[in-house]
Structures are given as structure tokens and as C-alpha cells.
């Protein structure tokens, strides 16, 4: 089951005026990429992962939206909840895609009838268009879902698999990227049917073991099971600057904002992290990261100290920075426990109050001042880095609330 143009569909729920218009969602800077686009925009040649600068050249009349991942995640969870209520086994592979294993359901309801009714429930409950492909394995189901779009249903019986796959482009096969596509085209292979009749030994010689997997997929063979959905084990955030920078105040500001956002998300999900990773990418694209295991926590001030310490250790080349990121891993379920020697009940109460404000008025209703104003970020130490302040200063975005 695959949600159609998911980001765009959510934006159209929020703003019905976008219906029928070309809509492009992604980063707004020249370095940004297209995260999603409507079918109207695709007619101009726009597609996901395309540089935003190129998209603007192809479709200047489109409505451009930065996007709201928090909003999209909320709708994604709504869809997952509906699926989880009825599906015997399901696997969530992305924010907008699920695999369902309906083995045995045909004895009672009929797999197609059951899936059709599930799809209708999702549409009624969320208002989002969704398509499904029903077959005997993941590969054929995924390809069928793509053919069923927009907002459609398609069942491929076991006896119809080859007839369905043969005329399709080899681009439709999962795992066939740009390099693999060019290689197969150089061999004169354009359709799945042609690939299916190539001797597997030849494909393996040319493409290695992955080639053999692709050949099996072209023959409708895919024994990969549906893996039951499990909780995420990490959470991360990255930021690419419009211009490469060595502005330490700006870098600290970005780190503070990312930590605050991720920590709030963890507390909202009742998660704690036991490992912190900081990542930087220099202007020459050299990428480095460093991690540290810590006592499980979801408190901003503890995580900030760790993140600033890792960054101070990691950034030793004094080159322009292109990208910076933070990742919290080794996630476990649980609520924050007070540190007997450092934290106070007042500190825990402060976080609870801030989180209540955010849940009621939005994530940005109250923020740490160090993530907003350069003047409150700290002072320059002997190392040339901004030293963290020991106190916490918070900024209320809407005092009247």
C-alpha cells in the first residue's frame, strides 16, 4: 500500500486551494532538492530528488512549499494505526509505504475484498489517496502498486505475473538504479520480458550477485518475507547551509535547535537515548562523525553538553562547513529519571511545562534562546569555539498564550 504523492496530498488537506495545481515540496535554497511533487508538476518533468533549481526552471508556475515533516509524520502514523488494527502482519518501509502479509486471509474474506475495504477505511479516516497492488510477493506487489496509481487498486494473480511484467520497463524493477539501467540498456535490454529471457549466468557475470537478484525479480521471484514493523532505533536531524560557513555562533545555534527538536520528539514518544553522534561535512565534501555513549536521557541540557563537546573535538580542521547533523541512537522506551546529583524536580517540571505548551500551541511556541539569538549563545573561549553557557534561557514565541 502506497500513499499517492503523500506530501502534496497532506498539504492539499490543509489547503484545498492547492487542488489541481502543480505543487512542489522541498528545500527552498538552490542546494535544496525536491522531496515530493504533484502529478501536475510531473508533467513538466519534475521528479523527486531533483535539484530545486532545476525544478524551478522546468515548472516556474508551480506552488513551492518548504514542507512540514512533523505534519507528514502525524498523518503517516494515522495510516499506520488503521493498518495495524486489521492487518495480521505489516511492515512499514517508509513514511508512505507499507507491505502487508495476508497469508490465510483468503479462507475467510478474500484477500482482494479485505484489502479493498482496508483502503476505503484509510481514505475515510485520513482523507488521503492511497493505492495498492496485491500479488504473491513484495516485488510484484510494489510494481503493481505503481501501475495502479493514482488512487487505484490492482491484483496480479500467480498465473498473470509474467504477462503483467513483460512489457514494463526495467526501470520498474526495485534495485535497478541509474547505473544498472544504463548497463542493461547497453546490453539491449529495455523491458522486463527481455531481461527474463537472458540467461541468469550472463547477468551474474555482468552485474554480479545483485544481477542475479534482479533477474529473479524480473521473473516474479521474490522470497523476501514481510518483516513485522518494529520501533525505530535512532532519530536524527541534518542541516545543509546555503553558504559554507565557519561562523561558530551560527553552528552552535543550529546544533542547539536540532537537539531541542529531537529531544522533544523523544519525550513525546517516551523514548530515551543512550548514544549521541555529531556529524559534519566540510566544503570539500569530506564527512566526519563522532559518537559518545551516555546514560539514558531525553533532557536537552544534558544532550547539549554532549553535542557541544563532540563538536569541539570533531571540528579541528578550521575549514568551511557545508552540513552539520545530530543523531540519537540506542533508543529505549521509558521516562526520564532525575539525576540525583545534578537535576532537580524543578528542572523536570520545567520540561513538562514546556512540552505541554508545545503540544498545545506548536513545537516552536517555546524555544531555547541559544537556538535563536546569537547574542545569548555564549562567549568565545581560548580554543576559539563558543563555550556553552551553564544557565538555560528560554524564549516564549507567543507570550499571550
N, C-alpha and C positions, 0 to 999 in steps of 0.2 A: 504494500500500500504506500503510495507516494503522493504527498500533498502537491498540488499543481501551483507553480510559481509562488511558493509559500510566502516569502517576504512580501511580495506585491499583494497577494490575497489578504494578508493581515492588514496591510496599510489601507486597502480598499474597504475593509470592515470599519476601520477607524474613520476614514474619509471617503464616503461613497462617490464624491465628485471625481475620484480618480478612475472610476469605471470607464472602460473603453479607450482610455488614453495610454500612450506609451509611457511606461514608468520604469525608471532605472534606479536601483538602490545600491549604494556602496560608498567608498571613501570619496570625499569631495575634492581632495587635493589632486594635483597632477600625478602623484605617485599612487593614488588610490586605484582600486580595482572594482569591477562590477561584481557585487555579491548576489544579485538577482535582478531579473528584468521581466517585464510582461511580454505576452505573445505579440502585442502590437509593436514593441521595441525590437523583438527578434526579427521582424520582417525587414528591418533596416540593417541586419547583420550583426546586431549586438548579442553578446552571449556572456555567460558567467565567466569570471576570471580574466575578462578582457580589461586592459588598462582604461581607466575612466576617461583619460584624454582622448583615446580613440573612439570611445562610445559617444562622446560629445560631438566629435566630427561626423560620425555616422548618423546620429539622431539628435540634432541640436534642439528640436522642438519637444523632447521628452521632459517629463516632470522628474527632477532629480531629488532623491531623498537620502539622507545620511543613514537612516535606519536606526532601529531601536532593538538591540538584541535581547534586552530584558523583556520587552513586549512579545517578541517572537518566541522566546523560551516559554513564556506563560501559555501561549496558545499551543505550543508543541506538547507541553505537559497535559493540557486538556485532551488532546487527541490520544495521547498515550494512556490516559486514565480510562477513556472509553474502550480502547482496545484491551486493556488489562482486565476489565470487568468481564469480558466474554471469551477471549482467546485462550485456548488451552496452553499454548506456548507462543511467545512472541519475542522478537529480537529488534531492538531499536538501534539502527545502524547510523542514523544521523538525525538532525533536528527535524527533518521532514519525511523520513523513510522508515518503514517497519517491515520486517518479514514475519509471517505467521505460519506456524505448522498446524495444519488442520487434520492431521492423520486421525482417522477414525470418525471424524465428524459426518462423513457421508452415510454412516449407518443410521443416523438419527434425523438429520435435517437436509443433507445435501450440501456439499461444500460451496457451490456457487450461490445457492439461495442464502446460506448463512452469511457469506461474505458480502453479498448484495445488501442484506439487512444491516450488517455492521457499518457498511459505508454510508447508508442512509442515516443511521444514528449519529455518526460523526458529523455529517453535514448539518443535521438538525441541531446538534449540541453546540457546534462551534461556528457554523456559517461558512466554513472553508471548503472549497472544492478539493476533491481527492479522487485519485484513480487507483484501480487495482488490476493486477494480472494474476491469473490463477493457473497453476500448472503443477508438474510433478517435482520441480526443483527450483532453486534460487535463480539460476541464470535465466532460464526460460521465463520465469515469473517477472523478473526485472525487465527483460526486453519487452515482454507483453505489456507491462505497465506503461512503458514509454510509448508503445504503439496505441494504447488505449487513451492517452491524453489527447485533448484536455477533458478532464472530468468524466472519464469513461470507465468501462469495465470490459475485460477480455479474458476468456477462458481458452486455454490451449490443451486439448486432450492429448494423451500419450501418443495416439496414432497420427496426430496432426503436427507434431513438433517439427519434423524436417520440412514439411510443406510450408509451415509458418516461417521458419528461419531462413530457408534457402535464398529467397530473393532479397533479403535485407543486406545492407552494407556491413562490412566487417567492423565499422566504427561502432556498431550497436553492441558488440561483444564486450562485456566488462573485462578489464585488464588490457584492452588494446588501446594504448596511448598513441601519441603523435608519431613517435619513433617506430613503434610496431606497425602502425598503419602504413607509413612510408615504405618500410621493409617489405611488407606483404604486397603492396601495390607494385613494387619493383619486380616482384615475382609473378605479376599478372593476376593477383588475387584481389578481387574487388568485392565479391559477395560472400556471404556465409556458405552458400551452397558450393561455390568453387573451393573454398577452404576445406570443406568437409570431405571433398574427394581427393585432396592432396594426401599422399602417403604420410602417416604420422612420423615415420623415421626421418623424412626430409625436413619436416617442420622442426623437429627436435635438433637436427644438425644445424639449421639456420638460426633458430631462436632459443635453443637450449631447453631446459625443463619447463620454463614458462610457456614456450611454444607448444609443448605437448598439452599443457593445461588449457591453452586457448583452443587447440584443435578439439579437445574433448567438449569444451563449451559449444563449439560450432556444431558438434554432433548432438547437442542437447544433453550431454552427460555432465552432471554436477552433483557429487555425493555430499557436498558441504552441508552439515546439519544447521538447523536454526538454533542458535545459542540463546538460552534464556537470558532475558535482559537483567543486567546487574548494575549496581550503583557505580557512579563514577569514582575513580580513584585519585583524580587530580583536578585542579582548577587553575586557570592561568589567564593572563592578560598581557598583550603586547601593544606597543605604540611606535609607529614609524613617523619620524619628524618630517615636516615639509622641507626643512633645510637641515642639513647635518649640523650638529652643534657640540660645543664643549661648555655650554652655559650650565654650571653646576647647580645654580638655583633652579633653573628650569628642569633639569634632570631629577633633582630631589622632589620637586613639585609633582612631576609625573609619577615617580615611584610612590609617593605618598597617596596620590589619588587612586592608583591601581590597588595598593594594599587595602585602602579603606573600602573600595568597591568589593574586592574579593572576600575580605573578612566579613562584611555584612552579608554577602551571599552565603558564606559558610554558616554563619549563625542562623540565618533564615532556614537553612536545611538541617540545622542541628548537627553540623559537622565540625570536626577539629582537624588541624593539620599537624603532622609530625616532621615535615621536611620542607624547607624553603629553598627555592632556586632563583637566582638572578641571572639574566641573560642580556648581553649587549652585542650589537653588531656595529662594527666600525664602517666608515665611509668606503673602505676598500672591500667591504662585504665579509671580512674576517669576523667570525662569530665565536664568542666565548661564553661559558656559563660556569657558575659555581654554586654548590648547594651545601646546606648545613642541616643536620638533624637536630630537632629541638623537642622540648617537652610539648605534648599536645596542647594546642591553644587555638583560640579564634579571636583573641584580643588584638586590636590594631596596634597599641603601643608596644606590645611585645614583638609583634611581627615587623613593625617598622624598624626597631633597633637591629633586628637580624638582617633585614633587607639592606639597610644603610651600611651595616658592617660588611656584608658580602660585596656590595657595590664598591666600597672603598678599597677592598682587597683586589677586586676584579679589574677595576679601571686603572691600569698602570702604564698605558702607552701614550696617554695625553693626545690621542687622535680624535678627530671629529667622529661623533657617534650618530649613526643613522637610525638605529632601532634599540629599544630597551624593553625588557619584559620581566614579569614576575610569575612564578609558578609555585603553587602549594600542592604538595602530593602527600602520599601515605595518609589519605583521609580516612577518618573513622567516625562512626556515629557517636553522639554524646553531647553534653552541655559543658560549657566552660566551668572548670573548678578554680576557685580562688587560690592563688599562691600565698601560702601562709606568711611569707616574709616580705612580699612586695605589694600585692594587690589588697584592696580594701573593699568592704561592702559598698562603699560609696562609688568606687570605680565600676563595680558590676552593675550597680543601679544606674550609673551614667550611660553605660552601653545599652541597657534595657530601654531606657527612656529614649535615647537616640534612635534605636531600632523601631520603637513604636511610632515615632514621628515619621520616619522614612516609610514605614508600611502604610501610614495613613495619607501622607502628603507627597510621597515620591522619594526615590532614592537620594535625590540631590537637595532635599529640603533642609538637611543639616549636614555640614561637612567640616572636616578638619581644616583649619586655616592654613596649615603648612602645605596643603594640596591646592591652594587657591592664590594666596598672596605671597609674592616673593619677599616682601619686607618682613614677614614673620617666620621665614623658613629657618633662620639660624645665623650663625656667624662663621666667617672663614677661619679655619684652623691652620696650624703650622704646615699641614700636609697640602694645603691648597684646596681641600674639599670643604664643603659646608658641614659643620658639625651639628648633629641633631640637638635640638633644644630638649631639656628634660621635662618641661611642662607641656601640657596639651592645651591648645587653643582651638575652639570650635566656632564655626561661622554658621548662623542661622539664616537660611536663604529667604525665609518668609516669616519675619518676626510676628506678623499679625495672626499667624496660625497658632 
